């Protein structure tokens, strides 16, 4: 009997698991999901044949496969699901806010949130499948993971490597909402959002720091200020 594709993916991930990496990951991004301990290159090596198999399939079929991967409860399978969707522009075009939010349910660590935001939520927003009010609602959520999602989703608007062409107004609007947030995962997301905007509109980032500097966590002021002055988040670490 031919092995189900999702069952095959989990088996391949299990075979690529490293116990030491698993122990490290449990402390690096704690989660209620099952962590196998698979490196990003090995995870993507599992993704490639699956993506090839689905190349001629409909967007709905790809989305069904992604949902099945999410349902496994395996951290690495969740990451793979987000990359599978993000690699298909036709699938992004079929999404709406409800479907995006359904996919994001269960994100309980920064690794999952960031991959979801970069691959799914951000591109869906950029392409008009998620609205500005939807993202503002995430930014106002009592759940810090959805607040981080709102911020990291702006990276897809601005990073050319993620298909962004620059969107100062929407990025700054989300950053304004969360400028005073002190949850560590949110402050790190805010720093990333502002730093990703620097190559697009450094003047707007400088203005934001001038206006909201007293509200920002010190780490945000430091990292974004460094990016504006030197082009690096932490210039002292350069060797």
C-alpha positions in Angstrom: 0.0 0.0 0.0 1.3 3.4 -1.0 2.2 5.6 2.0 0.1 8.7 2.6 2.2 11.8 1.7 1.8 13.4 5.2 2.6 10.1 6.9 5.7 9.9 4.7 6.7 13.5 5.6 6.5 12.8 9.3 8.5 9.6 8.9 11.2 11.4 7.0 11.4 14.1 9.6 11.7 11.5 12.3 14.5 9.8 10.5 16.3 13.2 10.2 15.8 14.1 13.9 18.9 14.8 16.1 18.5 14.2 19.8 20.8 17.1 20.7 19.0 19.5 18.4 15.7 18.4 20.0 17.0 19.2 23.5 18.3 22.5 22.4 15.0 23.4 20.5 12.9 22.7 23.6 14.7 25.5 25.4 15.2 27.8 22.4 11.6 28.0 21.4 9.4 26.2 24.0 6.2 24.8 22.6 3.4 22.4 23.4 4.0 20.7 20.0 6.1 17.6 19.5 9.6 18.7 18.6 11.7 16.2 16.6 14.9 18.2 16.4 15.4 18.6 12.6 17.6 21.3 11.1 16.1 23.8 8.6 18.1 22.4 5.7 16.9 18.9 6.4 13.3 20.0 6.8 13.5 21.7 3.4 15.0 18.6 1.9 11.9 16.8 3.0 9.7 19.6 1.6 11.2 19.6 -1.9 9.9 16.2 -3.1 6.5 16.9 -1.5 6.3 20.2 -3.4 7.3 18.5 -6.6 4.6 15.9 -6.1 2.0 18.7 -5.6 3.3 20.9 -8.4 0.4 20.0 -10.8 -2.2 19.8 -8.1 -4.9 22.4 -7.4 -4.5 25.1 -4.8 -7.2 23.4 -2.7 -5.2 20.2 -2.8 -2.1 21.9 -1.6 -4.1 23.7 1.2 -5.6 20.3 2.3 -2.1 18.9 2.5 -0.9 21.8 4.6 -3.8 21.4 7.0 -3.0 17.7 7.4 0.6 18.7 8.2 -0.6 21.2 10.8 -2.9 18.5 12.3 0.1 16.2 13.1 1.1 18.3 16.0 4.7 18.1 15.0 6.6 21.4 15.1 8.7 20.8 12.0 5.7 19.6 10.0 4.0 22.9 10.9 7.0 24.8 9.6 6.9 22.7 6.5 3.2 23.4 6.0 3.7 27.2 6.1 6.6 27.0 3.6 4.5 24.7 1.3 1.7 27.3 1.2 4.1 30.3 0.9 5.8 28.7 -2.1 2.7 28.7 -4.1 1.3 32.1 -5.1 -1.8 30.4 -6.5 -2.5 29.1 -3.0 -2.0 32.5 -1.4 -4.5 33.9 -3.9 -7.1 31.4 -2.6 -6.8 32.4 1.0 -8.9 34.8 3.1 -8.6 36.1 6.6 -10.6 33.2 8.1 -8.4 30.6 6.5 -5.2 32.4 7.4 -6.3 32.7 11.0 -7.3 29.0 11.1 -3.8 28.1 9.9 -2.2 30.3 12.6 -4.2 28.8 15.5 -1.9 26.8 17.7 1.2 28.9 17.0 2.7 29.0 20.5 6.4 29.8 19.8 8.4 32.4 17.9 9.7 29.9 15.3 6.2 29.0 14.2 4.9 32.5 14.4 7.7 33.9 12.3 7.5 31.2 9.6 3.7 31.7 9.5 4.0 35.4 9.3 6.7 35.4 6.6 5.2 32.7 4.4 1.5 32.9 4.9 0.1 35.9 6.8 2.3 38.6 5.4 2.0 37.6 1.7 -1.8 37.2 2.2 -1.9 40.8 3.5 0.4 42.1 0.8 -1.8 40.5 -1.9 -5.0 41.8 -0.4 -6.4 38.6 1.0 -6.1 39.8 4.5 -7.2 43.4 5.2 -5.6 46.2 7.3 -8.4 45.9 9.9 -7.6 42.2 10.2 -4.0 42.9 11.0 -4.9 45.7 13.4 -7.1 43.2 15.2 -4.2 40.8 15.5 -2.1 43.7 16.9 -4.8 44.4 19.5 -5.1 40.7 20.5 -4.6 39.6 24.1 -2.5 36.8 22.7 1.2 38.0 22.3 1.7 35.5 19.5 -0.9 37.2 17.3 0.6 40.6 18.2 4.0 39.4 17.0 2.3 38.0 13.9 1.0 41.5 13.1 4.5 42.9 13.3 6.4 40.2 11.5 3.8 40.2 8.7 5.1 43.6 7.8 8.4 42.1 6.8 6.7 40.5 3.8 5.6 44.0 2.7 9.2 45.4 2.8 11.8 42.7 2.3 12.6 42.2 -1.4 13.7 38.7 -0.6 10.1 38.0 0.5 8.4 39.7 -2.5 7.9 43.0 -0.8 8.2 46.3 -2.6 7.9 48.6 0.4 4.9 49.8 2.4 5.8 52.5 5.0 2.2 53.5 5.9 1.0 50.0 6.8 4.2 49.1 8.6 4.2 52.2 10.7 0.5 51.9 11.5 1.1 48.4 13.1 4.2 49.6 14.9 2.3 52.6 16.4 -0.2 50.2 17.9 2.5 48.1 19.6 5.1 50.7 20.4 4.5 50.5 24.1 4.1 46.7 24.3 6.7 45.1 26.7 6.1 41.4 26.0 9.6 40.3 25.0 8.4 38.4 21.9 6.5 41.5 20.8 9.4 43.9 21.4 11.7 41.7 19.3 9.0 41.6 16.6 8.8 45.4 16.7 12.5 45.7 16.3 12.5 43.3 13.3 9.6 45.2 11.6 11.3 48.5 11.9 14.7 47.2 10.8 13.1 45.6 7.7 11.7 49.0 6.9 15.0 50.8 7.1 16.2 49.9 3.5 12.8 51.1 2.2 12.3 54.3 4.2 15.0 55.1 6.7 13.6 58.6 7.2 10.3 57.2 8.3 12.0 54.9 10.8 14.1 57.7 12.2 11.0 59.8 12.6 9.2 56.9 14.4 12.2 56.6 16.8 12.1 60.4 17.4 8.3 60.5 18.1 7.9 57.2 20.0 11.3 56.7 21.5 10.2 57.1 25.1 7.5 54.5 24.6 9.9 51.9 23.1 11.7 49.1 24.9 15.4 49.8 25.2 16.2 46.8 23.0 14.1 48.3 20.2 15.8 51.7 20.4 19.2 50.1 20.4 18.8 47.6 17.6 16.8 50.0 15.3 19.2 52.8 16.1 22.2 50.6 15.2 20.5 49.6 11.9 20.0 53.2 11.0 23.5 54.2 11.8 25.5 51.2 10.7 23.2 49.0 8.7 23.6 46.2 11.3 21.5 45.1 14.2 24.4 44.5 16.5 27.6 46.0 14.9 29.8 45.1 17.9 29.3 41.4 17.0 30.8 41.8 13.6 34.1 40.0 13.2 
